[in-house]
Amino acid sequence: MDTGVGGFRDRVRKGVSRLKGVDVTDQLEIEILSQLLDGNRTSAEIVHSVYGLGRGDPGFSSVYSRVRRSLRRLEYKGLVSRKLFGRDRPYRLTQLAKINLARIGGEEEQVGPLRGADLLVWSGTVCLAGLVGALGSGWVRLPNPALFVVFGSFFYFLGLTTSSLIHAVRRVS
């Protein structure tokens, strides 16, 4: 059995069909992910690694544009990211990408950027916020013990929502 980055790269290429759960079907996107397994890379470095073209070579700009579009799609899917500020901003794999790439060889399902539990917590918070707004405007009247339950539940769900948002952002950054 292959070990190390080379063996892992081979398993990534063989497990392309398993990546359909996170919608990675383009061969260039798969090659970009395998290039980023070795570490952080800029767009130009990826073009040089995949196509062997440098900045002065003919055809570099069209290939560079294709790689940039693929990187944007991967960024949108939450699989790659880069720093927001600074001159040199290389791309890197996100935690979500690392989890999904590690699951290729096993029987586990691919993980999406959002979980069902997060969506339930967020929708519960929105509903409670609407109820608190209705209570504040006078549209709905409740006895005092029920008010404490509603406001307590709202702040509890607000804390859960904040926590789940932080975890979701950390998965894709």
C-alpha positions in Angstrom: 0.0 0.0 0.0 1.3 3.5 -0.9 2.1 5.8 1.9 2.8 9.5 2.0 1.7 12.3 -0.3 2.1 10.2 -3.5 -0.2 7.4 -2.3 -2.7 9.9 -0.9 -2.7 11.7 -4.3 -3.4 8.4 -6.1 -6.3 7.7 -3.7 -7.7 11.2 -4.4 -7.6 10.6 -8.2 -9.2 7.2 -7.8 -11.9 8.5 -5.5 -13.2 11.2 -7.9 -16.7 9.6 -8.0 -16.9 9.9 -4.2 -16.2 13.7 -4.4 -19.5 14.2 -6.3 -21.1 14.8 -2.9 -19.2 18.0 -2.8 -19.5 18.6 -6.5 -15.9 18.2 -7.6 -16.1 16.6 -11.0 -13.8 18.7 -13.2 -10.3 17.2 -13.8 -8.6 20.5 -13.3 -10.3 21.0 -9.9 -9.1 17.6 -8.9 -5.6 18.4 -10.0 -5.6 21.7 -8.1 -6.7 19.8 -5.0 -3.9 17.3 -5.4 -1.4 20.2 -6.0 -2.5 21.9 -2.8 -1.9 18.6 -0.8 1.8 19.5 -1.1 1.2 22.9 0.6 0.1 26.4 -0.2 0.4 27.5 -3.8 -0.3 30.7 -5.7 -2.3 30.6 -9.0 0.9 31.0 -11.0 2.6 28.2 -9.2 -0.3 25.9 -9.9 -0.2 26.8 -13.6 3.5 26.0 -13.6 3.0 22.7 -11.8 0.1 21.5 -13.8 0.9 22.8 -17.3 4.6 23.6 -17.1 4.1 27.2 -18.3 5.7 30.3 -16.8 4.5 34.0 -17.0 6.4 34.7 -20.2 5.3 31.6 -22.1 2.6 31.8 -24.9 -0.7 30.5 -23.8 0.0 31.2 -20.1 -2.8 33.9 -19.8 -5.5 31.6 -21.1 -4.4 28.7 -18.8 -4.0 31.1 -15.9 -7.6 32.3 -16.4 -8.9 28.7 -16.5 -7.0 27.9 -13.3 -8.3 31.1 -11.6 -11.9 30.2 -12.5 -11.5 26.7 -11.1 -10.0 28.1 -7.9 -13.0 30.5 -7.6 -15.3 27.5 -7.9 -13.4 25.6 -5.3 -13.5 28.6 -3.1 -17.2 28.9 -3.5 -17.6 25.3 -2.5 -15.5 25.9 0.6 -12.6 23.6 -0.4 -9.8 26.2 -0.8 -9.2 29.6 0.7 -6.6 32.3 0.9 -5.7 35.2 3.1 -7.8 38.3 2.7 -4.9 40.8 3.0 -1.3 40.9 1.9 0.7 40.9 -1.3 1.3 37.2 -1.6 -1.9 35.3 -1.0 -1.4 31.6 -1.8 -4.3 29.2 -1.8 -4.6 26.4 0.7 -7.0 23.5 1.5 -9.6 24.2 4.1 -10.6 21.9 6.9 -13.6 20.9 5.0 -11.5 19.8 2.0 -9.1 17.9 4.3 -12.0 16.0 6.0 -13.6 15.1 2.6 -10.3 14.1 1.0 -9.5 11.9 4.0 -12.9 10.2 3.7 -12.4 9.1 0.1 -10.9 5.8 1.0 -13.5 4.9 3.7 -17.2 4.3 3.7 -18.2 7.6 5.3 -20.3 10.2 3.5 -18.7 13.4 2.2 -19.3 16.4 4.5 -20.9 19.6 3.3 -20.2 23.1 4.6 -23.5 23.2 6.5 -25.0 20.6 8.7 -28.7 20.0 9.2 -28.5 20.7 12.9 -27.0 24.1 12.2 -29.9 24.9 9.9 -32.4 23.9 12.6 -30.7 26.1 15.2 -30.6 29.0 12.8 -34.3 28.7 11.9 -35.2 28.3 15.5 -33.3 31.5 16.3 -35.1 33.4 13.5 -38.5 32.2 14.7 -37.7 33.2 18.3 -36.4 36.6 17.0 -39.7 37.1 15.2 -41.6 36.3 18.4 -39.5 38.7 20.5 -40.1 41.4 17.9 -43.8 40.8 18.0 -43.7 40.9 21.8 -41.7 44.2 21.7 -44.1 45.8 19.2 -47.2 44.8 21.2 -48.7 42.5 18.5 -48.5 39.5 20.9 -49.2 39.5 24.6 -48.0 36.8 27.0 -48.1 36.4 30.8 -44.8 37.3 32.6 -43.7 33.6 33.2 -44.0 32.9 29.4 -42.0 36.1 28.6 -39.1 34.8 30.7 -39.2 31.5 28.8 -39.4 33.2 25.4 -36.5 35.6 26.1 -34.4 33.0 27.8 -34.9 30.6 24.8 -34.1 33.4 22.4 -30.8 34.2 24.1 -29.9 30.5 24.4 -30.6 29.9 20.7 -28.7 33.1 19.9 -25.6 31.6 21.6 -26.0 28.3 19.8 -26.3 30.2 16.5 -23.2 32.2 17.2 -21.3 29.1 18.1 -22.4 27.1 15.0 -21.6 30.1 12.7 -18.1 30.2 14.1 -17.6 26.5 13.5 -19.1 26.8 10.0 -16.7 29.6 9.1 -13.7 27.7 10.5 -14.6 24.7 8.4 -14.3 26.7 5.2 -11.5 29.1 6.0 
